């Protein structure tokens, strides 16, 4: 990714907060600040989407749910991109929540496609090999 240098003034409290997060995550200030700015931009562009930390890193999630955007998109694709079928399958979600996921996918398709590819690669065999404690659950 191409980068450019910009001078930016931030309140001391914000800088200290980022430094604390960077120290806890054993990351440098610049890379963490870039991640935070990127997530803030994405959330501003796609209202209804939040980011959450998980075993596979930070992921775009539908706000107020435990669902990652990729999960809804996987189902949507499996349903031949049928809006009525998606609404029926996720009847507990509002139209706004589902549209937020679809909107995020439209804005950031490469990110979601990478997540879909990564998650399809998990087979029972791979799960058992990488996480032996889960082997019994995969059988």
C-alpha positions, 0 to 999 in steps of 0.5 A: 500500500502506498503511503504518504507522510502528513503532519497531524496534531492530536490532543495529548490525551488521544496520543497517550491513549493510542500509545497505551494501546500500541504498548499493550499490543506490542505494536508501533504508534504509527501502524496502530494509528493507521489501523484506527484511522482506517477503521474510523473511515470505514465506519463513517462510510458504512454506518452500522458496521463496527470492528471487533478483535477475534482469533483471526484478527480484527473483523468488520461486524454488524453493529449490535450483533455477533455477526461478522460481515463475511458471514452474512455475505457468505449466506447471501451468496449461497442464496443466489444473492436473493434479498427475500431469502436473506431477510427470511434467513436473518429474520431477527436482524433489521433491514438496516443491519442487513443493508449495512453488511451488503453496503460494506461488501460493496465498498470493500469487496476484496476484504470480504472476499479474503475472509470468505476464502480464508474461512472456506479453507478450514476443513475438519482435517485442518481444524484437527491438525491445527487445534487438536483440542477441537478434534473431537468437536470436528468429528 
